[in-house]
Structures are given as structure tokens and as C-alpha cells.
Amino acid sequence: MNDDQGSEPPDNEPSLRQRLHSATGDRDAEAQALADRSGDDVDVDDAKVAVQKAHGESIEPPNPERDMATVKDAQDEAGSP
């Protein structure tokens, strides 16, 4: 289900829905928004790990290039190609 207006952004950019949840601090909803557009191999738990890493809320260091998780980040967590 896609709640965003218009076309989806590229996989290396967060969706409007993901940005909204990030801004409100709702990490579970942010992870769900990311999982919804990351393909069938990515579940919410994988997306949640990617979101936590992006926000520096993981024991692993965050990616210094961005502060929001991307589809590729979630797919990497799921082990997807």
C-alpha cells in the first residue's frame, strides 16, 4: 500500500511518508514505511534495524552520509541483492 502522493522517489531517497514518521520520531512507523517499499525480502524487523542504524540508535555506527535509511539499507539488512 502506498500512501505517498505522486510517484515513488528513487531507492536512495526516503519517501514522504518515511520522512514524516522520522520527523515525528515514530521509528516503528518509519520502519513500516521503509519496509513497504523495499520488496518482499525485507520485513519490518530488517527495516527497523536499518532505521535505527541511520538515526544512530544502534550499537553500530551510523552512516555519516545520511540520517535516514534507504531501501538499499533495508535490503542489506535482509541480505537481499
Rosetta blueprint (number, residue, H / E / L):
1 M L
2 N L
3 D L
4 D L
5 Q L
6 G L
7 S L
8 E L
9 P L
10 P L
11 D L
12 N L
13 E L
14 P L
15 S L
16 L H
17 R H
18 Q H
19 R H
20 L H
21 H H
22 S H
23 A H
24 T H
25 G L
26 D L
27 R H
28 D H
29 A H
30 E H
31 A H
32 Q H
33 A H
34 L H
35 A H
36 D H
37 R L
38 S L
39 G L
40 D L
41 D L
42 V L
43 D L
44 V H
45 D H
46 D H
47 A H
48 K H
49 V H
50 A H
51 V H
52 Q H
53 K H
54 A H
55 H L
56 G L
57 E L
58 S L
59 I L
60 E L
61 P L
62 P L
63 N L
64 P L
65 E L
66 R L
67 D L
68 M L
69 A L
70 T L
71 V H
72 K H
73 D H
74 A H
75 Q H
76 D H
77 E H
78 A H
79 G L
80 S L
81 P L
